[in-house]
Each structure stands twice: as structure tokens, then as C-alpha cells.
Amino acid sequence: MREHYDIKELNPRKNPYSNRMKKPITININEDTIDYFKAKSAQSGIPYQTLINLYLTDCAENNRELKIAWQ
């Protein structure tokens, strides 16, 4: 076995999935919202966190504008 390895020689390719990597965050979400996505998760068989990510990704990709009205 070698004493020293040059990493660039071992795997010179860039990770093709690096732009799809997820970053763990902490976020406060209303319990009703979590319950909604958990119910959708039970219907679809997709984990609720994945559903939330898909929804937020769709909003970002389609540049959806929020309609905020303070009462």
C-alpha cells in the first residue's frame, strides 16, 4: 500500500449530484402545516419532509410570489 495518495488522480470527475445536495436546516413550522403534509404523505407514500422540499422547490423554480395580508 502506498504511503501517499494523490486524491486528484484517484477520482478526477466532479460529483454530478453536487448541485442537488441538500442542506439540513432548522425551521419553525406551524403544527397544522406539518399535519397537512403528513396527511399528504400518507396518501402519496412520499415522506412529508420530501413533500415540503418539493413544494418549496417548485415555488423557487417558478418564482412564485407570496400574497401576504396582515389582519
Distance bins in CASP14 RR format, pairs under 12 A and 6 or more apart:
PFRMAT RR
TARGET T0000
AUTHOR 0000-0000-0000
RMODE 2
METHOD distances of the structure
MODEL  1
2 9 0 0 0 0 0 1 0 0 0 0 0
2 10 0 0 0 0 0 1 0 0 0 0 0
4 10 0 0 0 0 0 1 0 0 0 0 0
5 11 0 0 0 0 0 1 0 0 0 0 0
6 12 0 0 0 0 0 1 0 0 0 0 0
8 14 0 0 0 0 0 1 0 0 0 0 0
15 21 0 0 0 0 1 0 0 0 0 0 0
20 53 0 0 0 0 0 1 0 0 0 0 0
20 57 0 0 0 0 0 1 0 0 0 0 0
22 49 0 0 0 0 1 0 0 0 0 0 0
22 50 0 0 0 0 1 0 0 0 0 0 0
22 52 0 0 0 0 0 1 0 0 0 0 0
22 53 1 0 0 1 0 0 0 0 0 0 0
22 54 0 0 0 0 0 1 0 0 0 0 0
22 56 0 0 0 0 0 1 0 0 0 0 0
22 57 0 0 0 0 0 1 0 0 0 0 0
23 53 0 0 0 0 0 1 0 0 0 0 0
24 49 0 0 0 0 0 1 0 0 0 0 0
24 53 0 0 0 0 0 1 0 0 0 0 0
25 49 0 0 0 0 0 1 0 0 0 0 0
25 52 0 0 0 0 0 1 0 0 0 0 0
25 53 0 0 0 0 0 1 0 0 0 0 0
25 56 0 0 0 0 0 1 0 0 0 0 0
27 33 0 0 0 0 0 1 0 0 0 0 0
27 34 0 0 0 0 0 1 0 0 0 0 0
27 49 0 0 0 0 0 1 0 0 0 0 0
27 52 0 0 0 0 1 0 0 0 0 0 0
27 53 0 0 0 0 0 1 0 0 0 0 0
27 56 0 0 0 0 0 1 0 0 0 0 0
28 34 0 0 0 0 0 1 0 0 0 0 0
29 35 0 0 0 0 0 1 0 0 0 0 0
29 36 0 0 0 0 1 0 0 0 0 0 0
29 37 0 0 0 0 1 0 0 0 0 0 0
29 38 0 0 0 0 0 1 0 0 0 0 0
29 48 0 0 0 0 0 1 0 0 0 0 0
29 49 0 0 0 0 0 1 0 0 0 0 0
29 52 1 0 0 1 0 0 0 0 0 0 0
29 55 0 0 0 0 0 1 0 0 0 0 0
29 56 0 0 0 0 0 1 0 0 0 0 0
30 36 0 0 0 0 1 0 0 0 0 0 0
30 37 0 0 0 0 0 1 0 0 0 0 0
31 37 0 0 0 0 0 1 0 0 0 0 0
31 38 0 0 0 0 0 1 0 0 0 0 0
32 38 0 0 0 0 0 1 0 0 0 0 0
32 39 0 0 0 0 0 1 0 0 0 0 0
33 39 0 0 0 0 0 1 0 0 0 0 0
33 40 0 0 0 0 0 1 0 0 0 0 0
33 48 0 0 0 0 0 1 0 0 0 0 0
33 51 0 0 0 0 0 1 0 0 0 0 0
33 52 0 0 0 0 1 0 0 0 0 0 0
33 55 0 0 0 0 0 1 0 0 0 0 0
33 56 0 0 0 0 0 1 0 0 0 0 0
34 40 0 0 0 0 0 1 0 0 0 0 0
34 41 0 0 0 0 0 1 0 0 0 0 0
34 48 1 0 0 1 0 0 0 0 0 0 0
34 49 0 0 0 0 1 0 0 0 0 0 0
34 51 0 0 0 0 0 1 0 0 0 0 0
34 52 0 0 0 0 1 0 0 0 0 0 0
35 41 0 0 0 0 0 1 0 0 0 0 0
35 42 0 0 0 0 0 1 0 0 0 0 0
35 48 0 0 0 0 1 0 0 0 0 0 0
36 42 0 0 0 0 0 1 0 0 0 0 0
36 43 0 0 0 0 0 1 0 0 0 0 0
36 48 0 0 0 0 1 0 0 0 0 0 0
36 51 0 0 0 0 1 0 0 0 0 0 0
36 52 0 0 0 0 1 0 0 0 0 0 0
36 55 0 0 0 0 0 1 0 0 0 0 0
37 43 0 0 0 0 0 1 0 0 0 0 0
37 44 0 0 0 0 0 1 0 0 0 0 0
37 45 0 0 0 0 0 1 0 0 0 0 0
37 46 0 0 0 0 1 0 0 0 0 0 0
37 47 0 0 0 0 1 0 0 0 0 0 0
37 48 1 0 1 0 0 0 0 0 0 0 0
37 49 0 0 0 0 1 0 0 0 0 0 0
37 50 0 0 0 0 1 0 0 0 0 0 0
37 51 1 0 1 0 0 0 0 0 0 0 0
37 52 1 0 1 0 0 0 0 0 0 0 0
37 53 0 0 0 0 0 1 0 0 0 0 0
37 54 0 0 0 0 0 1 0 0 0 0 0
37 55 0 0 0 0 1 0 0 0 0 0 0
37 56 0 0 0 0 0 1 0 0 0 0 0
38 44 0 0 0 0 0 1 0 0 0 0 0
38 45 0 0 0 0 0 1 0 0 0 0 0
38 46 0 0 0 0 0 1 0 0 0 0 0
38 47 0 0 0 0 1 0 0 0 0 0 0
38 48 1 0 1 0 0 0 0 0 0 0 0
38 49 0 0 0 0 1 0 0 0 0 0 0
38 50 0 0 0 0 0 1 0 0 0 0 0
38 51 0 0 0 0 1 0 0 0 0 0 0
38 52 0 0 0 0 0 1 0 0 0 0 0
39 45 0 0 0 0 0 1 0 0 0 0 0
39 46 0 0 0 0 0 1 0 0 0 0 0
39 48 0 0 0 0 1 0 0 0 0 0 0
39 51 0 0 0 0 0 1 0 0 0 0 0
40 46 1 0 0 1 0 0 0 0 0 0 0
40 47 0 0 0 0 0 1 0 0 0 0 0
40 48 1 0 0 1 0 0 0 0 0 0 0
40 49 0 0 0 0 0 1 0 0 0 0 0
40 50 0 0 0 0 0 1 0 0 0 0 0
40 51 1 0 1 0 0 0 0 0 0 0 0
40 52 0 0 0 0 1 0 0 0 0 0 0
40 54 0 0 0 0 0 1 0 0 0 0 0
40 55 0 0 0 0 1 0 0 0 0 0 0
41 47 1 0 0 1 0 0 0 0 0 0 0
41 48 1 1 0 0 0 0 0 0 0 0 0
41 49 0 0 0 0 1 0 0 0 0 0 0
41 50 0 0 0 0 1 0 0 0 0 0 0
41 51 1 0 1 0 0 0 0 0 0 0 0
41 52 0 0 0 0 1 0 0 0 0 0 0
41 53 0 0 0 0 0 1 0 0 0 0 0
41 54 0 0 0 0 0 1 0 0 0 0 0
41 55 0 0 0 0 0 1 0 0 0 0 0
42 48 0 0 0 0 1 0 0 0 0 0 0
42 51 0 0 0 0 0 1 0 0 0 0 0
43 51 0 0 0 0 1 0 0 0 0 0 0
44 50 0 0 0 0 1 0 0 0 0 0 0
44 51 1 0 0 1 0 0 0 0 0 0 0
44 54 0 0 0 0 0 1 0 0 0 0 0
45 51 0 0 0 0 1 0 0 0 0 0 0
46 52 0 0 0 0 0 1 0 0 0 0 0
46 53 0 0 0 0 0 1 0 0 0 0 0
46 54 1 0 0 1 0 0 0 0 0 0 0
46 55 0 0 0 0 0 1 0 0 0 0 0
47 53 0 0 0 0 1 0 0 0 0 0 0
47 54 0 0 0 0 0 1 0 0 0 0 0
48 54 0 0 0 0 0 1 0 0 0 0 0
48 55 0 0 0 0 0 1 0 0 0 0 0
49 55 0 0 0 0 0 1 0 0 0 0 0
49 56 0 0 0 0 0 1 0 0 0 0 0
50 56 0 0 0 0 0 1 0 0 0 0 0
50 57 0 0 0 0 0 1 0 0 0 0 0
51 57 0 0 0 0 0 1 0 0 0 0 0
51 58 0 0 0 0 0 1 0 0 0 0 0
52 58 0 0 0 0 0 1 0 0 0 0 0
52 59 0 0 0 0 0 1 0 0 0 0 0
53 59 0 0 0 0 0 1 0 0 0 0 0
53 60 0 0 0 0 0 1 0 0 0 0 0
54 60 0 0 0 0 0 1 0 0 0 0 0
54 61 0 0 0 0 0 1 0 0 0 0 0
55 61 0 0 0 0 0 1 0 0 0 0 0
55 62 0 0 0 0 0 1 0 0 0 0 0
55 64 0 0 0 0 0 1 0 0 0 0 0
56 62 0 0 0 0 0 1 0 0 0 0 0
56 64 0 0 0 0 1 0 0 0 0 0 0
56 66 0 0 0 0 0 1 0 0 0 0 0
57 64 0 0 0 0 0 1 0 0 0 0 0
58 64 1 0 0 1 0 0 0 0 0 0 0
59 65 0 0 0 0 1 0 0 0 0 0 0
59 66 0 0 0 0 1 0 0 0 0 0 0
60 66 0 0 0 0 0 1 0 0 0 0 0
END
